[in-house]
Amino acid sequence: MNFLFTNVYRYFRYSTSIHALQTIAVLFMCILNLYEAFCIADACEITMEQSSKTSYLLYRFNTLNLDAGLKQNIELFLIQLIHQPVKFTAFGMFTMGYTVLFSIITSVTSYLIIMIQFELTDNCTAKIHH
């Protein structure tokens, strides 16, 4: 992050164009939003992973000689974890995690490549007509 802040500071300091400053501000906001999305996806993935580890630990713990009531509660919770795994969704449309983050990044990258190609085509046709 220090590298990013240093480059942004240098760009702001030596740049006089308002358009360039706006571009840097938008880029910086995109990076912050991407970081926030990564933090959310990371928290969801870690929680789902720990949930599956909990199922395994409960299964191992349930084999010990325990009180019948405690053993029954552990079995019920274990069955619930197996049949209803912990997952985080966005209003039930898709599961939050690294796959969603990867899909967002690939979609944005694809759109940026297409936009750059159109911009290059427009520049080439403008040069030909002038």
N, C-alpha and C positions, 0 to 999 in steps of 0.2 A: 504494500500500500504506500510505503514511503516513496518508492519510485514513481508511482502515479501522481502523488501530491507534488513531488519535485518538478515533474514535467509540466503539470498544469500551472504551477507557479511561474515557471520560466516562460511558458507560453503567454500567460496573462501579462507578465512584466514587459516582454519584448514585442507584443502584438499591439497594433494600433487599430486594427479592423474590428468593427462592431460585429460583423458577420462571423468572424473567427471566434470571438468571445462567446457568442451565442452557441456556436457549434460545440465548443468545449464544454459549456454549461450543460447542454443537452446530453453530450456524451458522458459527462460525470454523473448526471441523474440516472442515465441508463445503467451505468455500472453499479450505482447504489441500489437501484431496484433489483438488479440481477443478484447482488449480494444478499438482499433481503429474501428473495425467492430461494436462494441456495440455503439460507439458514432455516427456512420453513421446511424445505424438502429434507434437509439433513435431520432435523428434529423428528419428522415423521418416520423416516427410515430407521433411525436409531430406536424409536419407540416400538415399531413393528418388530425389529430384530430382538429387542429385549423381551417382548411378549412371547415370541417363539422359544426363547431360552427359558422363560418362566414355565412354559408348558413342559419342557423336558425336565426341569428341576422338580416340578410337582410330581411328575410321573416317577422319578427316582425316589422322591421323598415319601410317596404313597406306599412304597414297598416295605417300609419300616413297620415295626409293630407299634401301632398308635391306638389311641382311643377310638372306638367305633364311630362316635359322632364326628370327631375331627377327620377321620378317614373318609366318611361319607361327604363332608363338606369339601374336602380336597378333590374327591372324585367328581362332584358336581361342577366345581370350578374348572377342573381339567377338561371335562366334557364341553363346557361352555367355550373355553379357549380353543378347543380343537374344532368345534363346529361353527363358531363365530369368531374368526381371527380378528385381531385388532388391526384396523386400517382407517386411514383418514381420507375422507373424500371431500370434494368441493360440491356440495349440494347433491351428492350421489351421482354426479356425472362422470367423474374420473377419480382415481386414487392418487393422492398426493405422494410424491416421492421423487427419486432421481430420474425416473423415466419421464415424468412430466417436465422436469427441468430440461432434460436433454431434448425433448420434443420442442419446447419453446425456443431453445437455442438454435436448433436446426431449422425451424421455421423462419426465425428472424434472419438467420444467415442466408437462407434461400431467397427471401424477399429482398434483402440488401443486394445480393448478387444480381438479381433481375433488375432492380432499380439502377444499379451502376451500369449494366449493359444498355438499358434504355437511354441513360444520360450520355453514354459514349456514342450511341447511334444518333441521338439528337445533335450532338456537337459535330459529328462527321457530316451529317446532312446540312447543317447550318454553314459549315465551311465550304461545302461544295456549291451551295446556292449563292454565296457571296463571292 
